[in-house]
Amino acid sequence: MFSVGGFVLAAKLVAAGKEMAVAWRYGVSGEVDAYLLAFTIVTWLPVMLWSSGTMVLVPRLVTLAHNAPERARFIAELNGTALLLGLATTCLVFFAGPWIIDAIAGNLEADTRVLAQSMVRQLAPFALLSIAAGYLSIRLQSRQTYGYTFLEAMPAFGILVLVLLAPAGSGTGPLVWGALLGGALQSAWLARMTRYADGGLGGVAATHRSSHWTSVYNAFGVMALGQLVMGFMTPIDQFFAAAIGDHAIAILGYANRIIALITGLGAVAIARAILPTLAGAVAKDGAGTGRRQALTWAWLMFGAGLLAMLVGWALAPWGVALLFERGAFTPADTVAVTHVLRFGLVQLPFYFAGIVLVQWFAVLKAYDVLLGVAIAAILAKLLLNAVLIRYLDAAGITLATSAIYAISWFIQIFVLMKKK
């Protein structure tokens, strides 16, 4: 956990630098609205596949660690599958992305919509890079080699460098090319790490003849459906933010990026460390030991999240000003982002604890539980967004997110206590 946490901290510092540079150059503007919309559409499906694949494949690859011939065959078929998924997703984003932007951002200015449609096509290759990076990270996580966590900062690093070096009037080019160059560097570096940690990258097979595919299909289908449902959260939030008016997406985006910095420092670290650990504990000592570990860490992370929420609420104005208030980002923008951020911080204890429980249910292969939680969460999200934005505007969206993480956590705890 501590080794992963160190990598996460380093990656988040790079990401924070990128956010500072973007705020300095673009402020709260239509260009940021367009970039966030385009990036969400490009990465939505890859993130869903990566998240589902992590839950399904990491425990399975851990159990195959002592069966080298079977693992090699399975890896070759996974390589081929990842390549085909990456190419198909890139084509889908290129052709369908502009239409999706029209569908969810009709209330934005015409210039912003046109810019977002152009950017989504320019960023389409990032979908292939994201799937490649996610797949290689799964293989490294199964080997408990966590250096890949830092490499997630490479797209942010690319954007940071190009935004700082680009001359005035460069438009959104630094955002697009920075992401693509950073994603290419990330994928190449991950391939090198995998070659050493996993005894080579393996072959490429277009078949699915391994005996493990039947269980993977069943598990991945349920997990992918759950991730598909939860993956709608960001587009749903941006749809509601677009309905509020121009710049609401940018304000929401700045607040969510601070929340992501906080969650990454704790939740990502424990989740990536604990998944292969719990899988190994169950394989060696049975479910009882793993269950005790999961409950212990869930309550510890709840306490850590509660402390982070209280500290974050008090320091929110200072944090927003420190990260963003320079150049095109004004003091009035700081006030707006701080208001939205504070309501989002309420999610931290529930998110931190819930991420541990998700790993435990994945180890148990209780994917139906995770799917049920995802469906309940997204239905609650739709209802709460519609109600709360009437009173709180964009802050209602982040408060709704906090509420659905609380609902999810209570459901998970209830089910876990029933599963003796």
Disulfide bonds with the S-S distance in Angstrom:
none
